[in-house]
Amino acid sequence: MKRFLRKFSDDDKGAVTVDWVVITAGVVSLGIAVTTLITTNTETLASSAATAIAASGN
């Protein structure tokens, strides 16, 4: 039993997988944040441009 526990505690094959999952989650979260920021600012810019165009047509 001691041998099994020692072998189990020394096995770190899954640690690399966990690292990649964390890195991937961070990249995906950053992508979502950037997409949200760009979308929001684009909608604001388009609304401002539409208002300016409408105001200059009168």
Secondary structure, 3 states (H helix, E strand, C coil): CHHHHHHHHHCCHHHHHHHHHHHHHHHHHHHHHHHHHHHHHHHHHHHHHHHHHHHHHC
